Amino acid sequence: YHQEEGAEEIAFPPLSFLLWIVFLVLMPILLSNLLVGLAVGDVDTLQKVATEKRTELQIDLVLSIEELLAFINIKCHLPVYRYCKVTQQTIFPNDPKSLLD
């Protein structure tokens, strides 16, 4: 290349060129590793949030199915009555007396 007038000459051209190439090769690798490290640190938090959300959606699904089955049960077993009173019952899974009521 041609050197312009008034421009300073590089002190050690081969060494400067080698350092520049090393910089160009290593810097993208280091930045990529830094970003991957930041992303991996957030995985635990995301897994906890996802587990809670999945549980919430499963509970909503079960409640919706129970409401639908209760509606179908009332509709099929009480064809004469148009309106009926539905009472709420609390069932405790570890108490056998509550299952017999």
JOMORA-V119784 format. One line per field, one symbol per residue. ss: DSSP state (H for helix, E for strand, - for the rest). phi: phi as a letter, one per 40 degrees, with the letter a starting at -180 (. if undefined). burial: + if it has 9 or more other C-alpha atoms within 8 Angstrom, else -. A space follows every 10 residues. Layout:
ss=???
phi=???
burial=???
This chain:
ss=---------- --HHHHHHHH HHHHHHHHHH HHHHHHHHHH H-HHHHHHHH HHHHHHHHHH HHHHHHHHHH HHHHHHH--- ---------- -----HHHHH -
phi=.ccccgcccc cbdccccccc cccccccccc cccccccccc cccccccccc cccccccccc cccccccccc cccccccbcc ccbacbbcbc bcccbccccc c
burial=---------- -----+---- ---------- ---------- ---------- ---------- ---------- ---------- ---------- -------++- -
